[in-house]
Each structure stands twice: as C-alpha cells, then as structure tokens.
Amino acid sequence: MILPTGTTVAVADGQIMRLFHNTGVKPGVHLVEITEVPPAPAHSGSGVRHHTGSANPDSRRLVEDDFAAAMAALLNKLSLDGTIQHLVVVSDPRTLGEMRKHFHRDLRGKIIGEVAKDFSRRSLQDIASLIADA
C-alpha cells in the first residue's frame, strides 16, 4: 500500500495505541511516531452488552472494549478537527471490530486501509513493512 503524505497510522490493541504520521514525499511508507500520548480512557459505555459471569468470566474484555471505544473517540476528535486527513488502522481483529462500532461517519470516509493484525508492540520497521506489503 502506498500512503499519501500526511496519512495517520493508528496501531492499537485492547491496551495501547500508537500513532504514526507518514512523512514521505516519495511513494511508500515513511512513518514517524507521534510522541503525543493519548489520554487515558474514561468509561465510555462500551462493553455494556458484555457481562461478566459464568458465560463470560473475563472482566478484562470489558476494559479492552472500553479502551477501544475511547481510542475510537480520540480518532473521531482528530478527524473532526482536521488533524487526520487519511487514516490506516492496524489492530487485532476483536479490537478493530469494537473500534469500528464507534467510528464517526467523517472518520470512516478518511480510512484508506485497515489491517487486522496485532502489531501494537512491534517495531516501527515491522509496522512500516506490514503496511507497505498490504
């Protein structure tokens, strides 16, 4: 995949999100990590349909879903204020699915690619190679 200059790349899982900016003027992927740390997620109401109990004993899922919703809200805000022009989302399939539920219509129009893989703890070079090969 060739990214337009200025594309934002969000790499997330249920616990962390890393944001990158494509700075290359040549075709290709030239990512720079954005040093700004996203705010800690406040309870955004996601995951209310998942209740802990004998059928679903994993309360961690609620926390991960809430985090995914909060990160989607952050991306929505960045899209609406004009910071994001184009977006590529790289996330594990379950977190990506939860984030999609919360994407604003404006943000959906700016998504130029999604990769359903967990690369949140991988190196910058691995992430760039994944996107370039997509």
Backbone torsions as a table, in degrees:
resi	resn	phi	psi	omega
1	MET	NA	133.2	175.3
2	ILE	-99.2	125.4	-178.1
3	LEU	-96.1	136.2	171.6
4	PRO	-64.3	149.0	176.0
5	THR	-58.6	135.8	179.7
6	GLY	92.7	-2.5	179.4
7	THR	-63.9	138.0	174.4
8	THR	-93.9	137.4	176.7
9	VAL	-118.8	122.7	177.6
10	ALA	-108.0	123.2	178.9
11	VAL	-117.4	119.5	-171.8
12	ALA	-142.1	159.4	164.6
13	ASP	-137.5	-163.1	-177.4
14	GLY	-77.4	2.1	-177.4
15	GLN	-128.4	-32.1	-177.8
16	ILE	-135.6	155.9	173.3
17	MET	-135.6	134.8	176.2
18	ARG	-120.0	135.4	179.0
19	LEU	-112.1	138.7	179.5
20	PHE	-129.0	159.8	179.1
21	HIS	-127.0	130.3	176.6
22	ASN	-83.8	116.6	-176.0
23	THR	-104.0	-5.0	-175.3
24	GLY	-67.2	138.8	174.1
25	VAL	-97.0	-17.2	174.7
26	LYS	-88.5	157.2	175.0
27	PRO	-58.8	137.3	179.5
28	GLY	135.4	-168.5	-176.9
29	VAL	-118.4	116.1	179.1
30	HIS	-131.1	86.4	-172.2
31	LEU	-89.8	143.4	172.2
32	VAL	-127.0	129.0	-179.2
33	GLU	-73.8	134.7	176.6
34	ILE	-81.1	125.5	-174.0
35	THR	-79.2	-14.3	179.8
36	GLU	-65.2	126.1	-179.1
37	VAL	-90.6	129.4	177.9
38	PRO	-64.2	153.1	179.6
39	PRO	-66.1	152.8	176.4
40	ALA	-64.1	140.4	-176.6
41	PRO	-68.9	133.6	170.9
42	ALA	-92.4	159.3	-179.5
43	HIS	-60.6	113.8	-175.9
44	SER	-107.2	10.1	174.3
45	GLY	86.9	-1.8	178.7
46	SER	-74.7	150.7	177.1
47	GLY	83.5	6.9	-178.7
48	VAL	-68.1	-20.9	178.7
49	ARG	-83.6	-5.5	176.3
50	HIS	-103.2	115.0	179.9
51	HIS	-109.8	141.2	176.2
52	THR	-76.8	150.2	-179.7
53	GLY	164.3	-165.7	-177.3
54	SER	-65.9	-30.9	179.4
55	ALA	-78.2	-28.0	179.8
56	ASN	-142.4	81.7	-174.3
57	PRO	-78.4	-3.0	-173.2
58	ASP	-91.2	95.6	178.7
59	SER	-71.2	-17.9	178.0
60	ARG	-61.8	-30.0	179.1
61	ARG	-61.0	-38.9	177.6
62	LEU	-61.6	-42.2	-179.9
63	VAL	-65.9	-43.6	179.8
64	GLU	-64.7	-40.8	178.1
65	ASP	-65.1	-39.2	177.9
66	ASP	-65.1	-40.3	177.8
67	PHE	-63.3	-44.8	179.4
68	ALA	-60.4	-41.0	178.2
69	ALA	-65.5	-40.1	179.1
70	ALA	-66.4	-38.9	178.4
71	MET	-68.8	-36.7	174.9
72	ALA	-63.7	-39.1	177.6
73	ALA	-63.5	-39.8	177.2
74	LEU	-63.4	-45.6	178.3
75	LEU	-63.5	-38.9	176.0
76	ASN	-59.2	-45.3	-179.7
77	LYS	-61.8	-45.6	-180.0
78	LEU	-64.4	-32.8	177.5
79	SER	-70.8	-45.8	-177.2
80	LEU	-68.3	-30.2	179.0
81	ASP	-88.5	2.9	174.0
82	GLY	90.2	2.0	179.5
83	THR	-68.6	-39.7	179.3
84	ILE	-97.1	122.6	174.4
85	GLN	-100.6	-41.0	177.1
86	HIS	-137.2	147.6	-176.5
87	LEU	-138.4	138.3	168.8
88	VAL	-119.7	130.7	-179.7
89	VAL	-112.7	125.8	175.5
90	VAL	-118.5	118.4	-176.9
91	SER	-158.8	157.7	175.1
92	ASP	-63.1	152.4	-172.1
93	PRO	-55.1	-42.1	-177.0
94	ARG	-68.7	-42.3	178.3
95	THR	-67.0	-40.7	177.8
96	LEU	-60.0	-42.8	178.1
97	GLY	-61.7	-40.9	178.5
98	GLU	-67.8	-40.3	179.7
99	MET	-63.9	-40.8	-179.4
100	ARG	-56.5	-35.1	-179.7
101	LYS	-61.9	-23.3	-173.2
102	HIS	-110.2	-0.6	179.9
103	PHE	-68.4	133.6	175.3
104	HIS	-72.0	153.7	179.9
105	ARG	-57.4	-38.9	178.3
106	ASP	-61.8	-42.9	179.6
107	LEU	-67.5	-41.3	179.2
108	ARG	-56.6	-35.5	178.9
109	GLY	-70.8	-16.1	-178.6
110	LYS	-99.8	-7.3	-179.7
111	ILE	-76.7	118.4	-179.6
112	ILE	-104.9	-5.5	177.7
113	GLY	-171.6	147.6	174.2
114	GLU	-134.0	136.9	177.3
115	VAL	-126.5	119.2	-176.8
116	ALA	-90.3	71.5	177.1
117	LYS	-142.1	147.6	179.1
118	ASP	-89.1	98.8	179.5
119	PHE	-119.7	17.1	-173.3
120	SER	-64.4	-26.1	-178.6
121	ARG	-109.2	14.7	179.8
122	ARG	-91.0	166.9	-178.3
123	SER	-73.7	162.4	178.0
124	LEU	-57.6	-40.2	-179.5
125	GLN	-65.6	-40.0	177.9
126	ASP	-63.9	-41.8	-179.8
127	ILE	-65.5	-45.0	179.2
128	ALA	-62.3	-40.8	179.1
129	SER	-65.4	-41.6	178.1
130	LEU	-58.4	-46.6	-178.5
131	ILE	-68.7	-40.9	179.9
132	ALA	-62.6	-34.9	-178.9
133	ASP	-83.8	-11.5	-177.4
134	ALA	-72.8	NA	NA
